[in-house]
Amino acid sequence: MAHFPFEIVGFDLDGTLLDTHVDLGLALNHALAQAGRAPVPVSAVASLIGGGSRLMLGRALEITGGPCDMPMDQLYRHLLDYYEANIAVHTRLYPGGAAMLDALESRGVKLAVVTNKMEYLAVRLLDALDLSKRLFTIIGGDTMGPGRAKPAPDPLLEMIKRAPATGRAAPRAAPRAAYVGDTSFDTGAARAAGIPCVAVSFGFCDAPPQELGADAVIDHFDQLVPTLQRL
């Protein structure tokens, strides 16, 4: 098998590795109901996702009437509690995801998830889908501390720091890493960390995919391995 250019590939979670919009949407509407707000159509939830569930909730409040009487922390707790209890009812890998992970692993690539979802929720979701065992680390939006989630580079630099030995010749050399995401939070973090980024056009993109600033854009996971090979 030809030499593969990356030893580590990290993935964003919501809208990249997993289609989570239905479960997130149901949790969001549960929280909105506590505030007496009308629900957001689940089909519109994808446009509200990006940067973490608290930002999603804030965007939903804006489009349903602005700030509400219930304290934001209390409303956010309603969302989190519902989501944690129903985290993997409808969520699945995007098409081609399982085969893509297999293809990367067959090339000796170590896999990671770096998300702005809180770490405990990311772990719970990946455990529920039996994906955690495929990853050498899961880094959430709260893992690095306040102000250090994406688009800051800190989570991606931590991913590289945590990487297991990959057989590289120079023991102290940083492993070659790439990142896959779907929003400007992802491309911004990768750019700041100095690593290549591939954007997926099928995710929760907060701008046209070609304008996210990624090194490449793919429309299906069967394109990821050859795209990384070219990079």
C-alpha positions as CSV (number, residue, x, y, z in Angstrom):
1,M,0.0,0.0,0.0
2,A,1.3,3.4,-0.9
3,H,2.7,5.6,1.8
4,F,-0.1,7.7,3.4
5,P,0.8,11.3,4.2
6,F,-0.9,11.6,7.6
7,E,-0.4,9.7,10.8
8,I,-3.3,11.4,12.6
9,V,-6.7,12.4,11.3
10,G,-9.0,14.3,13.6
11,F,-12.7,14.8,13.1
12,D,-15.3,17.4,14.3
13,L,-18.4,15.6,15.6
14,D,-21.7,17.3,14.9
15,G,-22.2,17.8,11.1
16,T,-18.9,16.1,10.2
17,L,-18.5,12.6,11.5
18,L,-22.1,12.3,12.7
19,D,-25.5,13.7,11.6
20,T,-26.8,14.8,15.0
21,H,-29.3,17.4,13.9
22,V,-32.5,15.5,14.7
23,D,-31.5,14.6,18.3
24,L,-30.1,18.1,18.9
25,G,-33.3,19.6,17.4
26,L,-35.5,17.6,19.7
27,A,-33.5,18.7,22.7
28,L,-33.5,22.3,21.6
29,N,-37.3,22.3,21.2
30,H,-37.7,20.7,24.6
31,A,-35.8,23.7,26.1
32,L,-37.7,26.2,24.0
33,A,-41.0,24.7,25.3
34,Q,-39.9,25.4,28.9
35,A,-39.6,29.0,27.9
36,G,-43.0,29.0,26.3
37,R,-41.5,29.4,22.8
38,A,-42.7,27.8,19.6
39,P,-40.5,25.0,18.3
40,V,-37.9,25.4,15.6
41,P,-38.6,23.1,12.6
42,V,-36.1,20.2,12.9
43,S,-35.2,20.7,9.2
44,A,-34.0,24.2,10.2
45,V,-31.9,23.1,13.1
46,A,-28.7,22.4,11.1
47,S,-28.4,26.2,10.3
48,L,-28.3,26.9,14.1
49,I,-25.5,24.4,14.9
50,G,-21.9,25.4,15.2
51,G,-19.7,26.4,18.1
52,G,-21.5,24.3,20.7
53,S,-25.0,23.8,22.0
54,R,-25.2,27.0,24.1
55,L,-24.6,29.0,21.0
56,M,-27.3,26.9,19.2
57,L,-29.8,27.7,22.0
58,G,-28.9,31.4,21.8
59,R,-29.5,31.5,18.1
60,A,-32.9,29.7,18.5
61,L,-34.0,32.3,21.1
62,E,-33.1,35.1,18.7
63,I,-35.3,33.7,15.9
64,T,-38.2,32.8,18.3
65,G,-38.5,36.2,20.0
66,G,-35.3,37.2,21.6
67,P,-34.2,36.9,25.3
68,C,-36.7,35.1,27.6
69,D,-37.6,35.5,31.3
70,M,-36.0,32.1,32.2
71,P,-32.3,32.4,33.1
72,M,-30.1,31.2,30.3
73,D,-28.3,28.7,32.5
74,Q,-31.6,27.1,33.6
75,L,-32.8,26.9,30.0
76,Y,-29.5,25.4,28.9
77,R,-29.7,22.8,31.7
78,H,-33.1,21.7,30.3
79,L,-31.5,21.3,26.9
80,L,-28.5,19.3,28.2
81,D,-30.6,17.0,30.4
82,Y,-32.9,16.1,27.6
83,Y,-30.1,15.6,25.1
84,E,-28.1,13.4,27.4
85,A,-31.1,11.2,28.0
86,N,-31.9,10.9,24.3
87,I,-28.4,11.4,22.7
88,A,-28.3,8.7,20.1
89,V,-31.9,8.0,19.1
90,H,-31.6,9.3,15.6
91,T,-27.9,10.1,15.3
92,R,-25.8,8.1,12.8
93,L,-22.5,8.2,10.9
94,Y,-22.8,10.1,7.6
95,P,-23.0,7.8,4.5
96,G,-19.7,6.1,3.9
97,G,-18.4,7.0,7.4
98,A,-17.8,3.4,8.6
99,A,-15.9,2.4,5.4
100,M,-13.9,5.6,5.6
101,L,-12.8,4.9,9.1
102,D,-11.9,1.4,8.1
103,A,-9.8,2.7,5.2
104,L,-7.9,5.1,7.4
105,E,-7.2,2.5,10.1
106,S,-6.0,0.0,7.4
107,R,-3.4,2.7,6.5
108,G,-2.2,2.9,10.1
109,V,-3.8,6.3,10.8
110,K,-4.7,7.1,14.4
111,L,-8.2,8.7,14.7
112,A,-9.5,11.4,17.1
113,V,-12.5,13.5,17.7
114,V,-12.1,17.2,18.5
115,T,-15.5,18.9,19.0
116,N,-17.0,21.9,20.7
117,K,-19.6,19.6,22.2
118,M,-18.9,19.2,25.9
119,E,-16.5,16.3,26.5
120,Y,-18.9,14.2,28.6
121,L,-21.6,14.4,26.0
122,A,-19.2,13.6,23.2
123,V,-17.9,10.5,25.0
124,R,-21.5,9.4,25.9
125,L,-22.6,9.7,22.2
126,L,-19.5,8.0,20.8
127,D,-19.9,5.2,23.4
128,A,-23.5,4.8,22.5
129,L,-22.6,4.3,18.8
130,D,-19.7,2.0,19.7
131,L,-17.1,4.4,18.1
132,S,-15.0,5.4,21.1
133,K,-12.8,2.3,20.8
134,R,-11.7,3.5,17.4
135,L,-10.3,6.8,18.8
136,F,-7.1,7.5,20.6
137,T,-8.6,10.7,22.2
138,I,-11.9,12.7,22.4
139,I,-11.5,16.4,23.1
140,G,-14.5,18.5,23.9
141,G,-15.3,22.2,23.9
142,D,-14.6,22.3,27.7
143,T,-11.6,20.1,27.8
144,M,-9.0,22.8,27.5
145,G,-10.8,25.3,29.7
146,P,-12.6,28.6,29.1
147,G,-11.8,30.4,25.9
148,R,-9.8,27.6,24.4
149,A,-12.3,25.8,22.3
150,K,-12.3,26.0,18.5
151,P,-11.6,28.3,16.6
152,A,-8.6,28.5,19.0
153,P,-5.9,26.1,18.0
154,D,-5.5,24.6,21.5
155,P,-7.7,21.5,21.1
156,L,-6.0,20.5,17.9
157,L,-2.6,21.0,19.4
158,E,-3.6,18.9,22.3
159,M,-4.8,16.2,19.9
160,I,-1.3,16.1,18.4
161,K,0.3,16.1,21.8
162,R,-1.8,13.1,22.9
163,A,-1.1,11.1,19.8
164,P,0.3,7.6,20.4
165,A,3.6,6.5,18.8
166,T,3.0,5.9,15.1
167,G,6.3,4.5,14.0
168,R,7.8,7.8,12.8
169,A,11.5,7.8,12.5
170,A,12.3,10.7,14.7
171,P,10.8,10.0,18.2
172,R,10.5,13.7,19.0
173,A,9.0,14.8,15.7
174,A,5.4,15.9,15.8
175,P,3.2,13.4,13.9
176,R,1.7,14.6,10.6
177,A,-2.0,15.5,11.3
178,A,-5.0,16.6,9.3
179,Y,-8.4,17.7,10.5
180,V,-11.9,17.3,9.0
181,G,-14.7,19.7,9.8
182,D,-17.8,21.5,8.5
183,T,-17.7,25.1,9.9
184,S,-15.5,28.1,10.2
185,F,-14.8,27.1,13.8
186,D,-13.0,24.0,12.4
187,T,-11.1,25.6,9.5
188,G,-10.1,28.5,11.8
189,A,-8.7,26.1,14.4
190,A,-6.8,24.1,11.9
191,R,-5.3,27.2,10.3
192,A,-4.2,28.5,13.7
193,A,-2.7,25.1,14.5
194,G,-0.9,24.9,11.2
195,I,-2.5,21.7,9.9
196,P,-4.4,20.9,6.7
197,C,-8.2,20.9,6.9
198,V,-10.8,19.2,4.8
199,A,-14.4,20.5,4.9
200,V,-17.4,18.3,4.3
201,S,-20.1,20.0,2.2
202,F,-22.9,17.8,3.7
203,G,-22.5,19.1,7.2
204,F,-23.9,22.1,9.2
205,C,-21.7,24.6,7.2
206,D,-22.0,28.2,8.5
207,A,-20.8,29.5,5.1
208,P,-20.7,28.0,1.6
209,P,-18.3,25.1,1.8
210,Q,-15.9,26.5,-0.7
211,E,-15.7,29.7,1.3
212,L,-14.8,28.1,4.7
213,G,-11.0,28.3,4.0
214,A,-10.4,24.6,3.9
215,D,-7.6,23.0,1.9
216,A,-10.1,20.8,0.2
217,V,-13.9,20.2,0.2
218,I,-15.5,16.7,-0.2
219,D,-19.1,15.8,-0.9
220,H,-19.0,12.2,0.4
221,F,-16.8,10.3,2.8
222,D,-15.6,8.0,0.0
223,Q,-13.6,11.1,-1.2
224,L,-11.7,11.6,2.0
225,V,-8.9,9.1,1.7
226,P,-7.9,10.1,-1.9
227,T,-8.3,13.8,-0.9
228,L,-5.9,13.4,2.0
229,Q,-3.6,11.4,-0.2
230,R,-3.3,14.4,-2.6
231,L,-2.8,16.8,0.3
